[in-house]
Amino acid sequence: MTTQKYLPEETMIKKGIETLMHALGPVETARFLTLPRYCYADTVEWHRQWPESLDPTQFFDQVFGTNRAARSQDPVCRHFR
């Protein structure tokens, strides 16, 4: 097993910019670096709100199928009813 070392921050930034410049060119690198980051906050908010709108019965039917009667005798599955 090899040991990993973290690069100093300045070196990491320099290598990252050089890699982007080589792969994308100066215009697309600048565009990439200035992309808005608000979309991540929206995703986090969606994940927070999702459980509130979740119908557990419908969810389990979609995941495990609608034949839950056969599983009703299973002690593990009974826990989820």
GIVEN-V960341 format. One record per helix or strand of 3 or more residues. SS is the DSSP state (H for helix, E for strand). FROM is the first residue (numbers start at 1). LEN is the number of residues. Records with the same first field share a line. If there is no record, write none. Layout:
SS = FROM-LEN, FROM-LEN
This chain:
H = 9-25, 38-16, 56-9, 70-4, 75-4
